[in-house]
């Protein structure tokens, strides 16, 4: 700093101030020479403001004259086209001169912003409380950006439960229909593409930059609320650590920035000062004691998602070490286990029985290193100069199926294992990964599986305060004992005469059926459907039991389904028991013109076929069997049932003028099997 010179104040007029002389700092010079005026201002690069300079003679004192002010002479644009900005010496003694060109800055930023697109999505979420229905569709808008390979990246929560996705480029009035290639729930990233070649014209893909350092400038670009055009906010990197990803319920590397991230910014890129993408905006902290705290998915996580898709053709997820560990910061704890003074690590508390680590590791083992990187007693590893990070970062850099070298301390001895890493499975999953919820209904009892979306549907966003304590305990602490294990509950009871006295059962776990433990919903449905005992007995939590007569309960199921307009007693999915029509059964299917079908029903006295019965027969039907008897005649799909005729049957799409009808003579050849209608005929 320049020292201040004391001047004695004299009587009379105050002397006129001289303007500061412009000093040009050379690239190779160190501190300024002693001849520099003592009252020169030392400034910071962050506060530099580009202004028009005057002629070299402007350093002399200017006297204010009376009359009209003198016109400022015009300066040649070629002179001010590139302006050298002096930068003061940094503490280590080096100095540099930054050449800032307005044209080059514009040329660098414009292509990057042109690669940012607006994402329009129509969502149709499943109704987890009424799993046979879907909620009313709604629309949302977010941001995305173009990368190499004719692909677009955005957030996974921006296209969750999508029905249709459209993209619009900056400055364009056309929306292009997009195809979702992959959705990474854990990392909250989704990959899209557009088949229309016109969309890719004039668009330059973004290039990814390296992981930024603290205090590096970042610029977030997107389409947040408050307007329709593109928005730009800027800030700096405030923190780099393992963050909690709200959408994926996982912990991965993340960046905290002080730039504003609002609704609609999700999926937009974050640029560094070189115009490269260093992250994806995805969430922010809304708290009364916090302001301008946003979070960005960094490039290591983005590259992992892209390489995973390119390697496997689909998203396989981030592997995880299936153990729970304890810090070893207490000296007595380390001595009791037999750790030497130069040994550091973390103690294993529990191991997931379904994880690959269960075959090698044991409780009370001390993990000393992962892939040759030593782990500290607090569970951190070296990250960058002057920084440490949780060792789960090393695990997240691997891919599902990769091997890792783990060094442990067991009984004062050192062991090394080469373990294949896998994805983590929770007893109560955080997501259904786009699949509809599973359910099974018998005698009005609605059985389903517990998941975080189900708890959120039943008890709201703050389900941690309203859900049953036992379910929350299983969510937080319990591990699955087998890969197929699920928590099955009685979601609700659809009131009917058969279930009088059980109406108040809500979200109660099912432990056993007729003395056999219930492992998952599929096993429960299979046991109930194949049960020939006189009674159906369900053992619930808190020592409650439900007892129903088998024949009466199964016979009442179809009437209850019809009353509540439920298409099927069991969802088509992984929970459905594998049943079907056998090859020995013959079923009466008629392919006739639609008008002739009405006439045939009138002549034979056949009544209308119930829509629920059609779906139930279709559920029991093995379509491969139908194709065996009618090859090439029945392009029949379950989702093509719509607009059924009031006096006939369901009309499949793309089959006019013919109709695939299941003939059910009312009162003739009508039998029940496990409470379901089965139609038999001696021949076709």
Order of alpha helices (4+ residues) and beta strands (2+ residues): alpha-beta-beta-alpha-beta-beta-beta-beta-beta-beta-beta-beta-beta-beta-beta-beta-alpha-beta-alpha-beta-beta-beta-beta-beta-alpha-beta-beta-beta-beta-alpha-alpha-alpha-beta-beta-beta-alpha-beta-beta-alpha-beta-alpha-alpha-alpha-beta-beta-beta-beta-beta
